[in-house]
Amino acid sequence: MSEKKPTPWRVQESGKVCPICGKRTYSNGGIHPQCAVLQADSARTEKLRAERKRKANEASSGPKSKPQSTTWTQKKCPKCGKESHVRRKTCDCGHAFG
């Protein structure tokens, strides 16, 4: 059996090239639809990135909150600070969990 592939009848030498990705496109506008969306949304995505970065910087520079219980099976007593099992109703210090 032959592995030779057939040669195309008509070769299109000059095709439209997408200005964003540089690949050949067959769309009427000469740009891929997904590339057009990326180009249109670039200003908005940059603005969102800058805001997200600003919020991350504010959160890291702000006051640190106390860490919660180490695991979901433990709870911390507000009176003495000792960690107890979540099903316990009262702490050893006498505090009753609500």
N, C-alpha and C positions, 0 to 999 in steps of 0.2 A: 504494500500500500504506500501511496505517496503522501508525504506530509506537506507538500507544497500548497500554499494558500493561493487562491485566485487573485489576480491583479485587478484593482478597481478600474472601471471603465473611464470614469471622469475624476480627475484629481483637482480639487479646488485649492489653488495655490494661494490666493489672497483672500483671507478670511478676516472677520472682525476679531479684534483682540480686546479683551476686557482691560480697561485701564487700571483696575484695582488689583486683580490677581495675576494678570498677564497671560491668562489661558484663552484659548479660542472660544468664542461665544457665537451662538446662533440666534440670539434674541434680537428683536428689532432695534432696541436702543443701543446695542453694542456693549452692553454691560449686563452681567448676570444679575438676576433679581436679588439673590442673597447678598451679593456685593453692594448693590445699591442700598439695601437696608443697612448694612454695616456703615456705609459712607454717610447716610442720613442720620444715623444714631450716634456717630462718633462724638459729637459735641455733648450730647446728653450723657453718654457713658463716662466721659472725662469728668463732667461735673459731679456725677454720682460717686466716682472713685475718689475725687478730692474731698467730698463731704464725708465719705466712709472713713478716709484716712484721718480727717480732722476729729471725728467722733472717737476713733481709736486712741488718738493722742490725748484727748480730754479724759477718757476713761482711765488711761494708764497713769496720768498725772494726778488724778483725783484721790481722795482718801480711800484707803483700803477698808473693805468691810470684813467683819469677822467671818472666818470660815464656818460653815454649817457643820452638822454632824459628819463624821468621817465616812460612814456607810449608811445605807438605808435601813439597816437593822438596829441602829443606835440613835438615841435622842439625848440631847444635852439638857440637864436640869438648869433652869434659870437662876435658882437660888444658890446652889453650891458649885455648879459647873461640871459635875460628874456626868459621865455618859452611862446611860442605862439602856436596857433592851426596850424596843418600841412598845411592847405589850404590857410593860410594868405600869401600874396605876399610880404608885407612889414611889418617891425616891427614898434612899436611906436617911436623908436629912429631914424627911417629913413633908416635903413638898408634894402636893397632889397634882398630877398632870390632868389637864382639862380634857 
